Amino acid sequence: MNPSIHIGEEIRNCLVAQKRSVAWLANHLGCDPSCLRKALKNSYITTDSLFRISTILGNDFFTRYSQLLTENMYRANYAR
């Protein structure tokens, strides 16, 4: 089952809410802004990168996956 989370969009939304740019985040990650823009178009990201981004932005992006997992597990158990 594919999670219905587009983590790149979630990160971009957080940047907008914090009035920060992709270039700002790229600078804090030590990467090229164009590479980060490309990465944020994906619906997935490595856990290491997500951890670093969560730390920099002060936003636990892992909770989105945990919430979805809990919902899916509940549905799976309820369907039995």
C-alpha positions as CSV (number, residue, x, y, z in Angstrom):
1,M,0.0,0.0,0.0
2,N,1.4,3.4,-1.0
3,P,1.1,6.1,1.6
4,S,-1.0,9.0,0.4
5,I,1.6,11.5,1.6
6,H,3.6,13.7,-0.7
7,I,6.4,14.6,1.7
8,G,7.9,17.1,-0.8
9,E,4.7,19.1,-0.7
10,E,4.5,18.9,3.1
11,I,8.0,20.3,3.3
12,R,7.3,23.1,0.8
13,N,4.1,24.0,2.7
14,C,6.1,24.2,6.0
15,L,8.6,26.5,4.3
16,V,5.8,28.8,3.1
17,A,4.2,28.8,6.6
18,Q,7.6,29.7,8.1
19,K,8.2,32.3,5.3
20,R,11.4,30.5,4.4
21,S,12.7,29.7,0.9
22,V,14.0,26.4,-0.6
23,A,17.4,28.3,-1.0
24,W,17.4,28.9,2.8
25,L,16.8,25.2,3.5
26,A,19.3,24.1,1.0
27,N,21.9,26.4,2.6
28,H,21.2,24.8,6.0
29,L,21.4,21.3,4.5
30,G,24.6,22.2,2.7
31,C,23.2,21.3,-0.8
32,D,22.4,23.0,-4.0
33,P,19.0,24.7,-4.1
34,S,18.2,23.3,-7.6
35,C,18.9,19.8,-6.3
36,L,16.6,20.4,-3.3
37,R,13.9,21.8,-5.5
38,K,14.1,18.6,-7.6
39,A,14.0,16.4,-4.5
40,L,10.9,18.2,-3.2
41,K,9.0,17.3,-6.3
42,N,9.1,13.6,-5.2
43,S,6.6,12.0,-2.9
44,Y,9.4,10.3,-1.0
45,I,12.6,11.2,0.7
46,T,15.3,9.3,2.6
47,T,14.8,9.0,6.4
48,D,18.2,10.6,7.0
49,S,17.2,13.6,4.9
50,L,13.8,13.8,6.5
51,F,15.3,13.7,9.9
52,R,17.7,16.6,9.0
53,I,14.9,18.6,7.5
54,S,12.6,18.0,10.5
55,T,15.4,19.2,12.8
56,I,16.1,22.3,10.8
57,L,12.5,23.3,10.4
58,G,11.5,22.2,13.9
59,N,8.7,20.1,12.4
60,D,8.3,16.4,12.9
61,F,7.4,15.2,9.4
62,F,7.6,11.6,10.6
63,T,4.3,12.1,12.5
64,R,2.5,12.2,9.2
65,Y,3.6,8.7,8.4
66,S,2.9,7.5,12.0
67,Q,-0.6,8.8,11.8
68,L,-1.2,7.1,8.4
69,L,0.2,3.9,9.7
70,T,-2.0,4.0,12.8
71,E,-5.1,4.6,10.6
72,N,-4.1,1.8,8.2
73,M,-3.5,-0.6,11.1
74,Y,-6.8,0.3,12.7
75,R,-8.7,-0.3,9.4
76,A,-6.9,-3.6,8.8
77,N,-7.8,-4.8,12.3
78,Y,-11.3,-3.5,12.1
79,A,-11.8,-5.4,8.7
80,R,-11.1,-8.7,10.3
